[in-house]
Amino acid sequence: MFLLVAFIVAAMVQTGFAQNNSAAVNTSAVLAAYYDVKDALVAGDATLTASKAGQLVKAINSADVKTLPKASKDSLLENAGKIAGDKDLKNQRGYFAGLSNQMIALAKTSKLSAEPIYQQYCPMKKSSWLSNEKAIKNPYYGSAMLTCGKVTETIK
């Protein structure tokens, strides 16, 4: 009898860990795809940016509603979709500001990564973005002003 109870409890605990692990994978995939969009903007490659934004759309769509609330999902999809559908770098960077605001809000309310997330700010654009490294690589101006900005917060 004791063995049966122990087995059931162990199975329930493992299922709980698997669900939490799955949630972390869903949100970390969204964050990783966001970083890819940021990096493509830093590189100044509109075609790559559109492609990476398309992958972000897929990651957002595959995220569970429990880990990514519907309202957040819809607003993220709107800006990621605009970036994916536009081949003009200036427009993509404009949409990225809205996407970044939504990702920052999500990062502050959900555990998106086991690693620190750096919120960075560009005073010229008056916009923020998220990065997985402290070094500034400005997605709003790319090589024209690559290191313009500062870390304003570390989200853990």
C-alpha distance (Angstrom), angle and dihedral (degrees) to the residues before:
residue distance angle dihedral
M1 . . .
F2 3.81 . .
L3 3.82 89.9 .
L4 3.79 91.6 52.3
V5 3.83 92.4 51.4
A6 3.81 90.9 46.8
F7 3.81 90.7 50.5
I8 3.82 92.9 50.0
V9 3.81 92.5 47.9
A10 3.81 91.3 48.1
A11 3.80 91.0 50.5
M12 3.81 91.6 50.0
V13 3.81 92.6 49.0
Q14 3.81 91.8 49.6
T15 3.81 90.8 49.1
G16 3.81 89.7 50.9
F17 3.81 91.2 50.7
A18 3.79 91.1 47.2
Q19 3.81 91.1 52.2
N20 3.80 92.2 47.9
N21 3.80 90.1 45.9
S22 3.81 90.0 50.0
A23 3.80 90.1 50.8
A24 3.79 90.4 51.8
V25 3.80 90.7 49.4
N26 3.83 91.4 51.1
T27 3.79 95.0 51.1
S28 3.79 94.7 38.6
A29 3.82 88.9 53.6
V30 3.80 89.2 54.3
L31 3.81 91.0 49.0
A32 3.82 92.5 46.7
A33 3.82 90.7 50.5
Y34 3.82 89.9 48.4
Y35 3.83 89.5 52.9
D36 3.83 88.8 51.6
V37 3.82 90.6 54.5
K38 3.82 89.9 48.4
D39 3.81 91.5 50.1
A40 3.81 91.9 49.5
L41 3.81 89.5 52.3
V42 3.81 90.1 49.1
A43 3.81 87.7 53.5
G44 3.81 89.9 50.6
D45 3.81 93.3 -127.9
A46 3.82 110.9 142.5
T47 3.81 94.6 -175.0
L48 3.80 92.8 50.8
T49 3.81 90.0 44.8
A50 3.82 91.1 54.2
S51 3.80 90.5 48.3
K52 3.82 93.6 48.6
A53 3.81 90.2 46.6
G54 3.81 88.0 54.2
Q55 3.81 88.4 54.7
L56 3.82 88.9 48.8
V57 3.81 89.5 53.7
K58 3.82 89.0 53.7
A59 3.82 91.7 48.7
I60 3.81 91.4 49.5
N61 3.80 91.8 47.8
S62 3.79 91.8 51.3
A63 3.81 93.8 48.8
D64 3.79 115.6 108.0
V65 3.81 118.1 -111.9
K66 3.81 87.7 -126.4
T67 3.80 91.0 62.0
L68 3.79 98.2 32.1
P69 3.82 113.5 34.1
K70 3.80 116.5 -136.0
A71 3.82 94.4 -113.2
S72 3.82 91.4 52.4
K73 3.80 91.1 43.6
D74 3.81 92.7 52.1
S75 3.81 94.9 48.6
L76 3.82 92.6 45.4
L77 3.81 90.2 49.1
E78 3.79 91.7 51.0
N79 3.82 95.8 57.7
A80 3.81 95.9 34.3
G81 3.81 88.1 51.4
K82 3.80 91.5 50.6
I83 3.82 90.7 51.4
A84 3.81 91.2 47.7
G85 3.79 92.1 49.5
D86 3.80 97.8 47.7
K87 3.81 126.3 74.6
D88 3.82 95.6 -170.0
L89 3.82 111.5 101.7
K90 3.82 93.8 -152.4
N91 3.81 91.5 54.0
Q92 3.81 91.7 45.0
R93 3.79 90.3 53.3
G94 3.80 89.9 50.7
Y95 3.80 91.8 52.5
F96 3.81 89.4 45.1
A97 3.82 90.0 63.7
G98 3.82 90.1 59.9
L99 3.79 92.0 43.2
S100 3.80 90.4 50.4
N101 3.81 93.0 51.4
Q102 3.80 88.9 54.1
M103 3.81 93.2 45.9
I104 3.81 90.9 49.1
A105 3.81 90.7 52.7
L106 3.81 89.9 48.0
A107 3.82 92.8 47.7
K108 3.79 90.2 53.0
T109 3.81 93.5 51.9
S110 3.82 101.6 34.6
K111 3.79 134.7 44.7
L112 3.82 100.6 -113.2
S113 3.79 98.3 164.6
A114 3.76 143.5 13.0
E115 3.82 86.8 -138.4
P116 3.82 123.5 72.8
I117 3.79 116.1 -88.9
Y118 3.80 115.4 -146.3
Q119 3.77 118.5 -145.5
Q120 3.79 107.0 -151.1
Y121 3.79 130.8 -170.3
C122 3.80 134.2 -152.5
P123 3.83 111.3 -154.3
M124 3.82 91.9 -164.2
K125 3.82 93.2 56.5
K126 3.82 93.1 29.7
S127 3.80 87.7 -136.5
S128 3.78 137.3 116.7
W129 3.79 135.1 -143.1
L130 3.79 139.3 -179.4
S131 3.79 126.0 -109.5
N132 3.78 137.0 179.5
E133 3.81 91.0 -140.3
K134 3.81 135.3 52.9
A135 3.81 94.0 -130.8
I136 3.80 111.3 98.9
K137 3.79 116.2 -118.9
N138 3.78 104.9 167.6
P139 3.83 113.7 -141.4
Y140 3.81 92.7 -170.5
Y141 3.80 96.0 62.1
G142 3.81 105.0 15.3
S143 3.79 114.6 -169.1
A144 3.84 92.2 -5.9
M145 3.82 90.7 70.3
L146 3.78 103.9 1.2
T147 3.80 98.5 161.0
C148 3.82 98.2 36.2
G149 3.77 108.3 126.8
K150 3.76 144.4 44.2
V151 3.80 141.2 -121.0
T152 3.80 107.6 -99.2
E153 3.81 99.7 176.1
T154 3.78 142.5 4.8
I155 3.79 112.1 -139.7
K156 3.80 114.1 -157.0
